[in-house]
Amino acid sequence: MRRPLTAVLGARHWHVPLYVSAWADTHDVVLVQDGEPDQITDVARRLDASVYGDIEAALDAGPLDLAYVFGPHDRMVDTCLSLVECGIPFVVEKPGGLGAEDVERIRDAAASAGVAATVPFVQRGGPVDHALSLAGAPTYQRASFVAGPPERYHAAGCSWMLVPARSGGGCLVNLAPHFVDLFLQRSRARRVELVAANLSASLHREAVEDHATLVLAGDDGSEAIIEVGYAFPSSPAKRYCSYTSAGDGGYVDVGTSGDVSFTRASDGVTVSNSIDVDSDPLYDVFVRQVAGTWADGFPGLPTLADLADTMSLIWAAYRRSPIASLEVSHG
């Protein structure tokens, strides 16, 4: 299969290093772009790509089969709409903008123009997702994912992530979408609503929240509790995570060490194993899935409609439990 001629837009994003090896193996990355082009020369060198500071100039530079959209969230809508206008399929990082209307604009424009797009909901289909699926469709599910402190965004050259007008928020907008998506994909509910939310910036006193808890409820009586945060110390351990799910099949418990315990509903027998709960390697898997599906419109991968469904619940949480310092309208 032909390797797609690819642009990486917003290449100073902290996730980009997790993609580079798989891009080198499966894509022809012809250009990388960032508003600070002098900061992405190492990435460009690794990929043998040209460097651009301006998105319009990058898109005018030559034929492209595919683009990856990273960078500040306040620029995502314009970037994605430019790609739609050019007819270039794309991968867009969550959240896709600063509110529900932003994501819906991208979704609707891409659908109208027949431009394929996908979203790196990398936990979907991964080891944690497979473990939780042992319980069957979730009746009660819980996810806790607490990453390192917010100063890591300064170190990564992504200080905009701590500016609400540019990012839209903190740990909630950044981390929770993966776990909202997992619940929505496995749920039997026809409708899922946000019933409770709490956001806090008490630990690090940044302008964005460093801890958030959501409670989602399905119209079938199901429930998901999602906790995310920037509350874990700076450490080689990177993060704390744990998950549980109860369903017709039984009860699954996944610990931060990767230990999995599944107790079957049919006979009460508990079986145990161990998985890798580190989410970083899942970006490599996703890139290879994109490489295998881009020519056919990304069949089987997350869609912009999935992103819109997920982000509508996230934005609702910001409206329900605002932090005074978050001066952003969430559509």
C-alpha positions as CSV (number, residue, x, y, z in Angstrom):
1,M,0.0,0.0,0.0
2,R,1.3,3.5,-0.9
3,R,2.5,5.6,2.0
4,P,0.5,8.8,2.3
5,L,2.1,12.1,1.7
6,T,1.6,13.7,5.1
7,A,1.7,17.1,6.8
8,V,2.0,17.4,10.6
9,L,0.4,20.7,11.7
10,G,1.2,22.1,15.2
11,A,4.2,19.8,15.5
12,R,5.4,21.1,18.9
13,H,2.5,19.2,20.6
14,W,3.6,17.0,23.4
15,H,2.1,13.9,21.7
16,V,4.2,14.2,18.5
17,P,7.2,12.3,19.9
18,L,4.9,9.4,20.4
19,Y,4.0,9.3,16.7
20,V,7.4,9.9,15.1
21,S,8.7,6.3,14.9
22,A,5.5,5.0,13.4
23,W,5.3,7.9,10.9
24,A,8.8,7.1,9.8
25,D,7.8,3.5,9.2
26,T,4.5,4.0,7.5
27,H,4.0,7.6,6.2
28,D,6.0,10.0,3.9
29,V,5.9,13.1,6.1
30,V,6.8,15.8,3.7
31,L,6.3,18.8,5.9
32,V,5.9,19.8,9.6
33,Q,4.4,23.1,10.7
34,D,4.3,25.1,13.9
35,G,3.9,28.7,14.9
36,E,7.4,28.4,16.3
37,P,9.2,26.7,13.4
38,D,12.6,26.9,14.9
39,Q,11.4,24.6,17.7
40,I,10.5,21.7,15.4
41,T,13.7,21.3,13.4
42,D,14.6,18.1,15.3
43,V,11.3,16.5,14.3
44,A,11.7,17.6,10.7
45,R,15.2,16.1,10.6
46,R,14.0,12.8,11.9
47,L,11.3,12.7,9.3
48,D,13.3,14.3,6.4
49,A,10.5,16.9,6.2
50,S,10.4,20.6,5.3
51,V,9.6,23.1,8.0
52,Y,6.9,25.7,7.8
53,G,5.7,28.4,10.2
54,D,2.4,29.2,8.5
55,I,-0.4,26.8,7.9
56,E,-1.6,28.3,4.6
57,A,1.9,28.2,3.2
58,A,2.2,24.6,4.3
59,L,-1.0,23.6,2.6
60,D,0.0,25.4,-0.6
61,A,3.4,23.7,-0.7
62,G,2.4,20.7,-2.6
63,P,0.1,17.7,-2.9
64,L,-0.9,16.0,0.3
65,D,-2.8,12.8,1.0
66,L,-3.2,13.3,4.7
67,A,-2.7,15.8,7.6
68,Y,-2.4,15.5,11.4
69,V,-3.8,18.4,13.3
70,F,-2.2,19.2,16.7
71,G,-1.4,22.6,18.3
72,P,-3.4,25.1,20.3
73,H,-7.1,24.2,20.5
74,D,-8.2,27.7,19.5
75,R,-6.7,27.2,16.1
76,M,-8.2,23.7,15.4
77,V,-11.4,24.8,13.8
78,D,-9.7,27.1,11.2
79,T,-7.1,24.5,10.4
80,C,-9.6,21.6,10.0
81,L,-11.9,23.8,7.8
82,S,-8.9,24.7,5.6
83,L,-8.2,21.0,5.2
84,V,-11.8,20.3,4.3
85,E,-11.7,23.1,1.7
86,C,-8.6,21.6,0.2
87,G,-10.1,18.1,0.3
88,I,-7.4,16.7,2.4
89,P,-8.3,13.8,4.8
90,F,-7.1,14.5,8.4
91,V,-6.5,13.2,11.9
92,V,-7.5,15.8,14.5
93,E,-6.4,15.6,18.2
94,K,-9.2,16.1,20.7
95,P,-10.8,18.4,21.7
96,G,-11.2,19.8,18.2
97,G,-11.8,23.3,19.3
98,L,-13.1,25.3,22.3
99,G,-16.7,24.2,22.4
100,A,-19.4,21.9,21.1
101,E,-20.2,24.3,18.2
102,D,-16.5,24.1,17.0
103,V,-16.6,20.3,16.8
104,E,-20.0,20.3,15.1
105,R,-18.8,22.7,12.5
106,I,-15.8,20.5,11.6
107,R,-18.0,17.4,11.6
108,D,-20.7,18.9,9.4
109,A,-18.2,20.5,7.0
110,A,-16.2,17.3,6.5
111,A,-19.4,15.3,6.0
112,S,-20.8,17.8,3.5
113,A,-17.5,17.8,1.5
114,G,-17.0,14.1,1.8
115,V,-13.6,14.5,3.5
116,A,-12.6,11.7,5.7
117,A,-11.3,12.3,9.2
118,T,-10.5,10.4,12.4
119,V,-9.6,11.1,16.0
120,P,-6.8,9.5,18.1
121,F,-9.0,8.0,20.8
122,V,-6.1,5.6,21.4
123,Q,-7.6,3.8,24.4
124,R,-10.3,2.4,22.2
125,G,-9.3,-1.2,21.3
126,G,-6.3,-1.1,23.7
127,P,-5.5,-3.4,26.6
128,V,-7.6,-1.5,29.1
129,D,-10.6,-1.4,26.8
130,H,-10.3,-5.2,26.1
131,A,-10.0,-5.9,29.8
132,L,-13.1,-3.9,30.7
133,S,-15.1,-5.5,27.9
134,L,-14.9,-8.9,29.8
135,A,-17.7,-7.6,32.0
136,G,-19.9,-7.0,29.0
137,A,-21.7,-3.7,28.2
138,P,-21.0,-1.5,31.3
139,T,-23.8,-1.1,33.8
140,Y,-21.4,0.7,36.3
141,Q,-18.0,1.8,35.1
142,R,-15.2,3.8,36.8
143,A,-12.1,5.3,35.3
144,S,-9.3,7.1,37.1
145,F,-6.4,8.6,35.2
146,V,-4.2,11.1,37.1
147,A,-1.2,12.4,35.2
148,G,1.7,14.5,36.2
149,P,1.7,18.2,37.2
150,P,0.9,21.0,34.7
151,E,4.4,22.4,34.6
152,R,5.2,19.6,32.2
153,Y,3.5,21.6,29.5
154,H,6.0,24.5,30.0
155,A,8.8,22.0,29.6
156,A,7.2,20.6,26.4
157,G,7.0,24.0,24.9
158,C,3.2,23.9,25.1
159,S,2.5,26.6,27.7
160,W,-0.7,27.5,25.8
161,M,-2.2,24.4,27.4
162,L,-2.4,26.3,30.7
163,V,-4.1,29.4,29.1
164,P,-7.9,28.8,29.2
165,A,-8.6,31.0,26.2
166,R,-6.3,28.9,24.1
167,S,-6.8,25.4,25.5
168,G,-10.4,25.5,26.7
169,G,-9.5,24.0,30.0
170,G,-7.1,21.7,31.8
171,C,-7.1,18.0,32.7
172,L,-10.8,17.5,31.9
173,V,-10.6,18.6,28.3
174,N,-7.2,16.9,27.8
175,L,-7.6,13.5,29.6
176,A,-11.3,12.7,30.1
177,P,-12.3,12.4,26.4
178,H,-10.6,9.0,26.2
179,F,-12.7,7.5,29.0
180,V,-16.0,9.2,28.1
181,D,-15.5,7.6,24.6
182,L,-14.8,4.2,26.1
183,F,-18.1,4.3,28.0
184,L,-20.1,5.6,25.1
185,Q,-18.7,2.9,22.7
186,R,-19.5,0.0,25.1
187,S,-22.8,1.3,26.5
188,R,-26.2,0.0,25.5
189,A,-27.8,3.3,26.4
190,R,-29.5,5.2,23.7
191,R,-28.8,8.5,25.5
192,V,-26.1,9.4,28.0
193,E,-26.2,12.6,30.0
194,L,-23.9,14.4,32.4
195,V,-25.6,14.3,35.9
196,A,-22.7,15.7,38.1
197,A,-19.4,17.4,37.7
198,N,-16.8,18.9,39.9
199,L,-13.6,20.8,38.8
200,S,-10.8,22.1,41.0
201,A,-7.6,24.0,40.6
202,S,-6.7,23.8,44.3
203,L,-3.5,21.8,44.1
204,H,-1.4,23.8,41.6
205,R,-3.3,27.0,41.5
206,E,-3.1,27.3,37.7
207,A,-5.7,29.0,35.5
208,V,-6.9,25.6,34.4
209,E,-8.3,22.8,36.6
210,D,-5.9,20.1,37.8
211,H,-8.6,17.7,39.0
212,A,-12.1,16.8,37.7
213,T,-14.8,14.3,38.4
214,L,-17.7,13.5,36.1
215,V,-20.8,11.3,36.6
216,L,-22.5,10.2,33.4
217,A,-25.8,8.3,33.4
218,G,-27.4,6.4,30.6
219,D,-31.2,6.1,30.0
220,D,-30.8,2.4,30.7
221,G,-29.8,3.0,34.3
222,S,-26.1,2.7,33.6
223,E,-23.5,5.0,35.2
224,A,-19.9,6.0,34.6
225,I,-17.6,7.9,37.1
226,I,-14.6,9.5,35.5
227,E,-11.8,11.1,37.5
228,V,-8.9,12.8,35.8
229,G,-6.2,15.1,37.1
230,Y,-2.7,16.7,36.9
231,A,-2.3,15.6,40.6
232,F,0.5,13.0,40.2
233,P,4.0,14.1,41.1
234,S,6.7,14.5,38.4
235,S,8.1,11.0,38.4
236,P,9.3,8.2,36.1
237,A,6.0,6.5,37.0
238,K,4.2,9.2,34.9
239,R,0.7,8.6,36.2
240,Y,-1.8,6.8,38.4
241,C,-4.6,4.9,36.7
242,S,-7.3,2.3,37.6
243,Y,-10.5,1.1,36.2
244,T,-13.5,-1.1,37.1
245,S,-16.6,-2.2,35.1
246,A,-19.6,-4.2,36.2
247,G,-22.0,-5.8,33.6
248,D,-23.9,-8.9,32.7
249,G,-20.6,-10.8,32.3
250,G,-19.2,-10.0,35.7
251,Y,-16.8,-7.5,37.3
252,V,-13.4,-6.3,36.1
253,D,-10.8,-4.5,38.2
254,V,-7.7,-3.1,36.5
255,G,-5.0,-1.7,38.8
256,T,-2.4,1.0,38.1
257,S,0.2,-1.8,38.0
258,G,-1.7,-3.5,35.2
259,D,-3.0,-6.4,37.3
260,V,-6.4,-7.4,36.0
261,S,-9.0,-9.3,38.1
262,F,-12.2,-10.6,36.4
263,T,-14.9,-12.3,38.4
264,R,-17.4,-14.1,36.2
265,A,-21.1,-13.6,36.9
266,S,-21.9,-17.1,35.6
267,D,-20.0,-19.0,38.3
268,G,-18.3,-16.5,40.6
269,V,-14.8,-17.7,39.6
270,T,-12.1,-15.0,39.5
271,V,-9.4,-15.1,36.9
272,S,-6.3,-12.8,36.9
273,N,-3.7,-11.6,34.4
274,S,-1.6,-8.6,33.7
275,I,-1.7,-6.0,31.0
276,D,0.3,-2.9,30.0
277,V,-1.7,0.1,31.1
278,D,0.7,2.7,29.7
279,S,-1.2,4.7,27.1
280,D,1.9,6.1,25.3
281,P,2.5,3.0,23.1
282,L,-1.1,3.2,21.8
283,Y,-0.2,6.2,19.6
284,D,2.2,4.0,17.6
285,V,-0.7,1.5,17.1
286,F,-3.0,4.3,16.0
287,V,-0.6,5.6,13.4
288,R,-0.3,2.2,11.9
289,Q,-4.1,1.9,11.8
290,V,-4.3,5.2,10.0
291,A,-1.6,4.1,7.5
292,G,-3.7,1.0,6.7
293,T,-7.1,2.8,6.3
294,W,-6.4,6.3,5.0
295,A,-7.0,5.5,1.4
296,D,-10.5,4.0,2.3
297,G,-11.7,6.8,4.6
298,F,-10.5,5.3,8.0
299,P,-13.0,2.5,8.3
300,G,-13.3,1.2,11.9
301,L,-11.5,4.2,13.4
302,P,-13.1,6.9,15.6
303,T,-15.1,9.5,13.7
304,L,-15.8,13.2,14.1
305,A,-19.3,12.2,15.2
306,D,-17.8,10.2,18.0
307,L,-15.7,13.3,19.0
308,A,-18.8,15.5,19.0
309,D,-20.7,13.1,21.2
310,T,-17.8,12.8,23.6
311,M,-17.0,16.5,23.7
312,S,-20.6,17.6,24.2
313,L,-20.5,15.9,27.6
314,I,-17.1,17.4,28.5
315,W,-18.2,21.0,27.6
316,A,-21.4,20.4,29.6
317,A,-19.2,19.6,32.7
318,Y,-17.4,23.0,32.3
319,R,-20.8,24.8,32.2
320,R,-22.1,22.8,35.2
321,S,-19.0,23.3,37.4
322,P,-17.1,26.4,36.2
323,I,-13.9,27.5,37.8
324,A,-13.8,31.3,38.2
325,S,-10.6,31.7,36.3
326,L,-11.8,29.8,33.2
327,E,-13.0,32.7,31.0
328,V,-13.9,30.5,28.0
329,S,-17.4,30.0,26.5
330,H,-17.9,26.3,25.9
331,G,-20.6,26.6,23.3
